[in-house]
Amino acid sequence: MSTDPVGRFLAALDPEHRDAVGARPRGEQERLAAAWERELEADDELDSLDELSPPAAEAEAARRVLQRELG
């Protein structure tokens, strides 16, 4: 598993969004990855999901971050 936050964030995205975010400048990718990590840390609901399926929790957090970003 990658320890790079951007790599982990990109891996949590669905393929369509992964390509779109991967094409963005590195600084923007890092900002989104930081928001994703904060989402994972702050949301108790994701903690429960993480116990059942860490990839599902990461994917849900990524979806939420992109939803906020894209409106």
N, C-alpha and C positions, 0 to 999 in steps of 0.2 A: 504494500500500500504506500502510495506517495505521501510524503510528509509536507510537500509544497501545498500551501493553502489554495493557490489558484488551480493546481492540478486536481486536487480533491474536489473543489467546487465544480470544475468542468466535468469531472467524472460523474457527479451527482445530477447533472442536467440531462434532459432528454436529448437525443441526437440533434434535433433541429436547433434547439437553443444552444447546445454545445458549440455547433459550428458558428452561429451568430456571435456568441460571446467570445469565442476563440479568435474571431476576426477583429475584435475591438483592440484598442491600444492596451499595452500591458498595465499601465497605471489604472485604467478603468477596470480591468480584470481583477487587479489587486483590491480595488475599492469594493467591488461586488463580493469577492471572496471574504473580505473582512466583515461585510454586512451579513454574509451567510454564516460565518462563525459566530457572530453575535446572536443571530437568530437561534442557532443550535444551543447556545449556552443559556439564553434567556427564557425560552419557552418550555414550561413544565410539561405541556402536552407532548412535545417532541421527546422529552426525556422518557415518557412512558412508551412511545413508539420505538425509541432507540433500543429499549430493552427487548422488544420483540423482533425488530428488524432495523439494525443500524443503517443499511442502505436506503430503506424507505424513509427514515427520519431525515437523512441527508437530502434525499430527493425532494421531500416536502418543504424543507427549509429553503432549498434552492428555488423551488417554484414560488414560494412566498416572496423571496427577495426580488426575483424577476417581475413578479406581478406588481410590486410596489414601484419598481423602476420603470416599467413600461406602461403603467397606469391601468 
